[in-house]
């Protein structure tokens, strides 16, 4: 696999991590902040394509951690 393909694969995993880690549940399995999680993932995507864009507030380490 090329280094470009590896970078894209890594970025796709980070995007998935941001969306998943930002979700918050009610304890009964109901997601209570889907829009916030979508917004944080969209910020990561925008920064990926628009290097002049700055995510505010910056993503925290736990938001981008891959499992």
C-alpha positions in Angstrom: 0.0 0.0 0.0 1.3 3.4 -0.9 2.1 6.1 1.7 -0.7 8.2 0.3 -3.2 5.3 0.7 -1.9 4.8 4.3 -2.4 8.4 5.1 -6.0 8.4 3.7 -6.8 5.2 5.7 -5.4 6.8 8.8 -7.4 10.0 8.3 -10.6 8.0 7.7 -10.0 6.1 11.0 -9.4 9.4 12.8 -12.6 10.8 11.3 -14.5 7.8 12.6 -12.9 8.2 16.0 -13.8 11.8 16.3 -17.5 11.1 15.5 -17.6 8.1 17.8 -15.8 9.6 20.8 -17.8 12.8 20.7 -21.1 10.9 21.1 -22.7 11.0 24.5 -25.4 8.6 25.7 -28.2 8.9 28.2 -27.2 5.6 29.9 -30.2 3.9 28.2 -28.5 3.7 24.8 -30.0 6.9 23.5 -27.5 9.3 21.9 -28.1 12.8 23.3 -25.7 14.8 21.3 -25.5 13.5 17.7 -25.4 16.9 16.2 -22.4 17.9 18.3 -20.5 14.7 17.2 -21.4 15.4 13.6 -20.1 18.9 13.9 -16.8 17.9 15.4 -16.3 15.3 12.6 -17.2 17.9 10.0 -14.6 20.3 11.6 -12.0 17.6 11.2 -13.0 17.0 7.5 -12.9 20.7 6.8 -9.5 21.1 8.3 -8.2 18.1 6.2 -9.3 19.8 3.0 -8.8 23.5 4.0 -5.4 23.8 5.7 -6.2 27.4 6.5 -9.2 26.4 8.7 -8.6 26.0 12.4 -10.8 23.8 14.6 -12.1 25.7 17.6 -11.9 24.5 20.2 -9.0 22.3 19.1 -9.7 18.5 19.1 -8.6 16.9 22.4 -6.4 13.8 22.4 -9.3 11.6 23.5 -11.4 12.7 20.5 -8.9 11.5 17.9 -7.6 8.4 19.7 -8.0 5.3 17.6 -9.1 2.0 19.2 
